Structure formats: C-alpha cells, structure tokens
Amino acid sequence: MSDSDPPPPVQPSLPWRMTSTALMGCVSMLTRGFMYGLNDLEVRGLDGLLGVLERRKTQGRERGLLTVCNHVAVLDDPLIWGILPFRYAFDSANMRWGLGAHDICFKNK
C-alpha cells in the first residue's frame, strides 16, 4: 500500500453489510435447527458468553473477543451462532466467520 492510496474504510459498504447480515442470519437459523432439532444439545457457559457480547455493545467494541473451539474446522463459528439466542442471529457486527471476517481478512483492500 503506497502513501497515495486511501486508507481502507472503517466500516464495509452497505451492500456488504446487508449481504453479511442476511447470510449470517440464515446460516445461524439453519445451524440452530440442526443443533437443537437433530441433536441432544448441552451448552455450558452460555451466560458468560452472552454477558461479554452485551458488554461489548455498550463499550463500543473497544475490547476484543476471543473464542476458542476444540475442533480444527471452519464450521466452529457458524455452529457457535446456532447456540446463541435468536436476537443475535442478524447481528453481523458481533459475529465472525474465520474465513471472511472483513476487519481481519481484507486489511489491504
């Protein structure tokens, strides 16, 4: 990136945000149906995770959030979305998908 190039946008474009929100919401609902409909699911520590997500909203996302999964797969993120309450399903600003998080993967754009 040269000095004359404009800095990358702080926030993605409206079409990007709309598409991300729709995609993450649909994937969240599908994984929720899979996880709760076809499995006997037990979630531990959900209250702690939800508390951190709520605090991040009020703090203006000044603190990072690190989630660690015990699998080596790109499906961990969408499966985590499936355990979250429905009010989080279309909150793409508070979700990540390791393969395509805008503020992580597209820094040189």
N, C-alpha and C positions, 0 to 999 in steps of 0.2 A: 504494500500500500504506500503510495507516494504522498508527499506533503500536500499536493494539489487535490487529491481525492477527498470527497466529502466523507465525514465520519458516518459509520453505519447508523441507521435510525435506532432510537432508543426503544421504540415500540414498532412492531411489524405493521404492515399496511392493513387496512380494514378488510380487504378480501382474504388475506392470510389469517387474520384473527377469526373471521366468520367461519372459514373452512376448518380451521383448527378446532374451534368450539363445537361445530357440528360433528366432526369426525370423532373427537374425544368423547363427546356425549353419547354418540351411537355405540362406540366401542365399549364405553363404560356400562351402558344398559345391556349390551349383549353378554359381556363378561359377568355382569351381576346375575343375569338369568341363568347362565351356565353354572356359576359358582353356587348360587342358592337353590336353583331348580334341580340340578343333577348331582349335587354333592351334599354330604353332611358337613357343613362348614362350621368351624370354630375359630373365632378371631380373638386374639389376645392383644391387649394394649391399644385397642382402637380409640379409647377415650383419650389417651395420651397423644396419639397422632392427631386427633381432631382438635385437641386443645392447642397444639403447635400450629396447625393450619389456621385456626381462628386468630391466634396472636399475631401471626404473620400478616393477616389482613389489616389489623389495627396499627401495626408498626410500619406499614408502607413497604414491606418486603426488604427491610434493611438487614435482616438476618437470613442466612441460607437455611435450607432444609435438606438434610442428607438421609435418604432411606437406603437400607442395606437389605438385600434379599439373599436367600440361601441357594439360589439357582443361577446357572450361567445361561441366561436366555434373555431375549428381548421382550418376552411376554410378561416379565415380572411387573413392569409399570402398568400395563392395562389390567392385569389381574388385581393389582392394588386398587385401581379405580373402581373395580367391581365390588369391593367391600365397603367403600365409602358410602355414606348416605346420599340419597338422590340429589340433595341440594348442591352437592359438589360435582355432579355429573357434567354440567355445562360450564364449569369454571376453569377454562383452559389456562388462565393466568396462574393458577395454583397447581397445575399438573405438568408432568414432563413425560416424554417418551424418549428414552435414551438415544434412539436413532435419529431423532429430528427436533430436539429442543432448539428453538430459534436463538435464544441467547447463549447457547453453548456451541452449536454446530456451525452457525453461519456468521461468525465474527468477522470474517474477511470480506463479506459482501457489501 
